[in-house]
Amino acid sequence: MESLSLKSAMLMGKDEVYVASMPLRATKGPPQLLMSAAYSLNFWDFQHFMVIIKPDSPSPHSQVLVFDFQPKDPEDIYVALAALNGRAVRGTVRVRKLKKLPRNKCWLVGYSEADTVEITREFNKKWETNLKIGLHDCRDYTNGLVRQLTGEKNVLKRLRNLAS
């Protein structure tokens, strides 16, 4: 029992850092159904990844924050075709609030003692927003931000190994 309270005391003041995935967004109809099916079948390369920060705050009103990088208009078929053909498309870094953590495909990857929101703001300011699938996309964003927050390199490789 003593080790549990010691562990809790050691983690106080540290924000939790998570990685989550969701289906890639696509135009409505068959493309969207295809992306949802690929996600359901756990095809790793057809998932959108994001970083979630759960602040270490005693306040019941503290919000969980989600940070991700995606095409400016992910549901535009022309943007999707350009991206799939290896061309760079305009991307955007998004920040959203959640009331609670997702239940599925959400992994605790570490803790950050520093001001995670400020570190993320600085990271986002410097992030190049031309998105190129496989070279500069949500995976690179997730790996880079997790490294800034926790020091872990290539977190998605570790998570992929856990999932398989």
C-alpha positions as CSV (number, residue, x, y, z in Angstrom):
1,M,0.0,0.0,0.0
2,E,2.9,2.3,0.8
3,S,4.3,1.9,-2.7
4,L,1.0,2.9,-4.3
5,S,0.9,6.2,-2.3
6,L,4.6,6.8,-3.1
7,K,3.9,6.3,-6.8
8,S,0.9,8.6,-6.7
9,A,3.0,11.3,-5.0
10,M,5.7,10.9,-7.6
11,L,3.3,11.5,-10.4
12,M,1.6,14.6,-8.9
13,G,2.2,17.7,-10.9
14,K,2.7,15.8,-14.2
15,D,0.3,16.0,-17.1
16,E,-0.6,12.7,-18.8
17,V,0.3,12.4,-22.4
18,Y,-1.7,10.1,-24.6
19,V,-1.7,9.0,-28.3
20,A,-5.1,8.2,-29.9
21,S,-6.2,7.1,-33.3
22,M,-9.4,7.4,-35.3
23,P,-10.4,6.7,-38.8
24,L,-9.0,8.9,-41.6
25,R,-11.6,11.4,-42.8
26,A,-12.8,11.1,-46.4
27,T,-15.6,12.3,-48.6
28,K,-19.0,10.9,-47.7
29,G,-20.1,7.7,-49.3
30,P,-17.9,4.8,-50.3
31,P,-14.5,6.5,-49.4
32,Q,-15.7,7.2,-45.9
33,L,-17.0,3.6,-45.5
34,L,-13.7,2.3,-46.7
35,M,-11.7,4.4,-44.2
36,S,-14.0,3.3,-41.4
37,A,-13.7,-0.4,-42.4
38,A,-9.9,-0.1,-42.5
39,Y,-9.9,1.5,-39.0
40,S,-12.2,-1.3,-37.7
41,L,-9.9,-3.9,-39.1
42,N,-6.9,-2.1,-37.4
43,F,-5.0,-1.4,-40.5
44,W,-2.3,0.8,-38.9
45,D,-1.6,2.8,-42.1
46,F,-5.2,3.9,-42.4
47,Q,-5.5,5.6,-39.1
48,H,-5.3,9.3,-38.1
49,F,-3.1,9.9,-35.0
50,M,-3.2,12.6,-32.4
51,V,-1.8,13.7,-29.1
52,I,-4.0,14.1,-26.1
53,I,-3.0,15.9,-22.9
54,K,-4.8,15.4,-19.7
55,P,-3.7,18.1,-17.3
56,D,-2.8,17.2,-13.8
57,S,-5.4,19.4,-12.2
58,P,-7.6,18.9,-9.2
59,S,-10.3,21.0,-10.9
60,P,-13.3,19.1,-12.2
61,H,-13.5,21.7,-15.0
62,S,-10.0,21.0,-16.4
63,Q,-10.3,20.0,-20.0
64,V,-8.6,17.2,-21.9
65,L,-6.8,18.8,-25.0
66,V,-6.4,17.1,-28.4
67,F,-3.7,18.2,-30.8
68,D,-3.4,16.9,-34.4
69,F,-2.3,17.7,-37.9
70,Q,-4.3,17.0,-41.0
71,P,-5.2,18.4,-44.5
72,K,-7.1,21.7,-44.3
73,D,-10.0,20.0,-46.0
74,P,-9.7,16.3,-45.5
75,E,-13.1,15.5,-47.0
76,D,-12.3,17.2,-50.4
77,I,-11.8,14.5,-53.0
78,Y,-9.2,16.5,-54.9
79,V,-7.1,17.1,-51.8
80,A,-7.3,13.4,-51.0
81,L,-6.2,12.4,-54.5
82,A,-3.3,15.0,-54.5
83,A,-2.1,13.7,-51.1
84,L,-2.4,10.0,-52.2
85,N,-0.4,10.8,-55.3
86,G,2.5,12.2,-53.2
87,R,1.9,15.9,-53.7
88,A,2.0,18.3,-50.8
89,V,-1.3,19.8,-49.6
90,R,-2.2,22.5,-47.2
91,G,-2.4,21.2,-43.7
92,T,-3.6,22.6,-40.4
93,V,-2.7,22.0,-36.8
94,R,-5.9,21.6,-34.8
95,V,-6.5,22.0,-31.1
96,R,-9.7,20.8,-29.5
97,K,-11.2,20.2,-26.0
98,L,-12.7,16.9,-24.8
99,K,-14.7,16.3,-21.7
100,K,-13.0,12.9,-21.3
101,L,-10.5,10.5,-22.9
102,P,-11.6,8.2,-25.7
103,R,-12.3,4.7,-24.6
104,N,-10.8,2.9,-27.6
105,K,-7.4,3.2,-29.3
106,C,-6.1,5.6,-26.8
107,W,-2.7,4.8,-25.1
108,L,-1.0,6.5,-22.2
109,V,2.5,7.1,-23.4
110,G,4.1,9.1,-20.7
111,Y,4.1,12.1,-18.4
112,S,5.4,15.7,-18.7
113,E,6.5,17.8,-15.8
114,A,6.8,21.0,-17.8
115,D,4.0,23.2,-19.0
116,T,2.7,20.9,-21.7
117,V,0.3,23.5,-23.2
118,E,3.1,26.1,-23.6
119,I,5.5,23.5,-25.1
120,T,2.8,22.4,-27.5
121,R,2.1,26.0,-28.5
122,E,5.8,26.6,-29.3
123,F,6.0,23.2,-31.2
124,N,2.9,24.2,-33.2
125,K,4.3,27.6,-34.1
126,K,7.3,26.0,-35.7
127,W,5.4,23.1,-37.4
128,E,5.5,23.3,-41.2
129,T,1.9,23.0,-42.4
130,N,2.5,21.6,-45.9
131,L,1.3,18.0,-45.5
132,K,2.8,15.2,-47.5
133,I,1.6,11.6,-46.7
134,G,4.5,9.4,-45.5
135,L,6.9,12.3,-45.2
136,H,5.3,15.0,-43.1
137,D,1.8,13.9,-41.8
138,C,-0.1,13.2,-38.6
139,R,2.4,10.4,-37.7
140,D,5.4,12.8,-37.9
141,Y,3.4,15.4,-35.9
142,T,2.5,12.8,-33.2
143,N,6.0,11.4,-32.9
144,G,7.5,14.9,-32.8
145,L,5.1,16.3,-30.2
146,V,5.4,13.3,-28.0
147,R,9.2,13.6,-28.1
148,Q,8.9,17.2,-27.1
149,L,6.6,16.4,-24.2
150,T,8.0,13.1,-22.8
151,G,11.4,12.6,-24.5
152,E,10.3,9.4,-26.2
153,K,11.4,8.9,-29.8
154,N,9.2,7.3,-32.4
155,V,6.3,6.4,-30.0
156,L,4.1,5.2,-32.9
157,K,6.7,2.4,-33.7
158,R,6.3,1.2,-30.1
159,L,2.5,1.4,-30.2
160,R,2.4,-0.4,-33.5
161,N,4.5,-3.3,-32.0
162,L,2.1,-3.5,-29.1
163,A,-1.0,-3.6,-31.4
164,S,0.4,-6.4,-33.6
